[in-house]
Amino acid sequence: MHCYVQNNRENKSNPCNCSSVAQLSSSPRRGVIIYGVRCALLPSRTKHFFSYYLSIMKILRAKAEHIIYAKDISQCIDESAKNRGTGIARRTPEYIAGKIENGNAVIAIDNDRFVGFCYIEIWGHGKYVAHSGLIVAPDQRGKGLAKKIKKEVFELSLKKYPEAKVFGITTGMPVMKINYELGYKPVHFSELTDDPEFWRGCQTCKNYDVLTRTERQMCLCTGMLYDPNKKSTSKPFNERVSLRLKQIKETLLLKKNKS
């Protein structure tokens, strides 16, 4: 489990190394214990930890007890798809619950409320895995939470499927940047899984017709791949170039769609 101390005054998240303990500390000081968790970063002079100043955010490998959040997660993905106006494959609460039950998901919880989620999908008989459904609650965006969730689900997939290639397709610049930092490389769709079930999952995306018109060779999404059997040299993410390429694809592919 990873815990994060959330400073509500400054909107900053700081990672802390926490150790579980049995009881609540009676006197607030450095190393204070809150909700059974010892946090070394808490300031000594703050008296009202619970009601005002701090909250503990947990990023967990989801278990059966988290299935209760499946409906909220599904709704959050659905609303994000509508608001962004770009392709996001929608997922039912039942589908998300299945991923949680199989131990292939990561969830962020803040004060017993879902605030972030991502899950693993297995394709090509275990040769490929993908991270899908990365979502952060609207009030928690812009704080680096997506990056923490993505890193946790990446580590989970490497642990459970060490020989599998990790891939993804996305239109989001923040996700592309995170993938670059983890060692992904942009690739042609032909280097991704050819499992037809994966591509059928794109049917709920508003741009699915683009994928079918190009015979699955191109879409508005960018394909990205991490190969554990190849050494990856880290390169800085050039957002300006990536954004320009995205605009070119939109001009070419959406223009054909409108004509």
Secondary structure, 3 states (H helix, E strand, C coil): CEEEEEECCCCEEEEECCEECCCCCCCCCCCCEECCEECCCCCCCCCCHHHHHEEEEEEEECCHHHHHHHHHHHHHHHHHHHHHCCCCCCCCHHHHHHHHHCCCEEEEEECCEEEEEEEEEEECCCCEEEEEEEEECHHHCCCCHHHHHHHHHHHHHHHHCCCCEEEEEECCHHHHHHHHHHCCEEECHHHCCCCHHHHHHHHHCCCHHHHHHCCCCCCCCEEEEECCCCCCCCCCCCHHHHHHHHHHHHHHHHHHHHC
